[in-house]
Amino acid sequence: MREPGDLAAALVMLRAHVAGQRAALAGDPATVCPYDPYGDNAVTRARARMWIRGYDLVRPASIDYTG
């Protein structure tokens, strides 16, 4: 059963994901992520991951496996 706070928590993550996509579309570097991936708060770390996922959806990181 869902609790009312579950949807609110999901919305926070969705907003971070969309913000990452918008930053990528604007041509910003991934380093402008406003959330600390090593922060003390689990929600902040999760928001950083979602922001990067949104960013990577638009501008995937290129990985060179040749060498």
C-alpha positions in Angstrom: 0.0 0.0 0.0 1.3 3.4 -0.9 1.8 6.1 1.7 1.1 9.8 0.7 4.8 10.6 1.2 5.8 8.0 -1.4 4.5 10.1 -4.3 6.1 13.3 -2.9 9.5 11.5 -2.7 9.1 10.3 -6.3 8.3 13.8 -7.5 11.6 15.1 -6.0 13.5 12.5 -7.9 11.6 13.2 -11.1 12.4 16.9 -10.8 16.1 16.1 -10.4 16.0 13.9 -13.5 14.3 16.5 -15.6 16.7 19.2 -14.4 19.6 17.0 -15.5 18.0 16.6 -18.9 17.5 20.4 -19.2 21.1 21.0 -18.3 22.3 18.6 -21.0 20.1 20.2 -23.6 21.4 23.6 -22.6 24.9 22.4 -23.2 26.0 22.7 -19.6 28.8 20.4 -18.4 27.9 17.5 -16.1 29.9 19.2 -13.3 27.1 21.8 -12.8 25.0 19.2 -11.0 23.6 21.0 -8.0 23.5 18.0 -5.7 26.4 16.5 -3.8 26.9 12.8 -4.7 28.9 12.4 -1.5 26.5 14.4 0.7 25.6 13.4 4.2 21.9 13.1 3.3 20.7 10.0 1.4 18.1 12.1 -0.4 20.7 14.5 -1.7 22.8 11.6 -3.0 19.8 10.0 -4.7 19.0 13.3 -6.3 22.5 13.6 -7.6 22.2 10.1 -9.2 18.9 11.0 -10.8 20.3 14.3 -12.1 23.2 12.5 -13.7 20.9 9.8 -15.1 18.8 12.6 -16.7 21.9 14.3 -18.0 23.3 11.0 -19.4 20.0 10.3 -21.2 20.5 13.4 -23.3 24.3 13.4 -23.5 25.7 9.9 -22.9 29.2 9.7 -21.6 31.5 8.4 -24.3 33.7 5.6 -23.0 36.8 4.6 -25.0 37.3 0.8 -24.7 40.2 0.7 -27.2 42.9 1.3 -24.9 
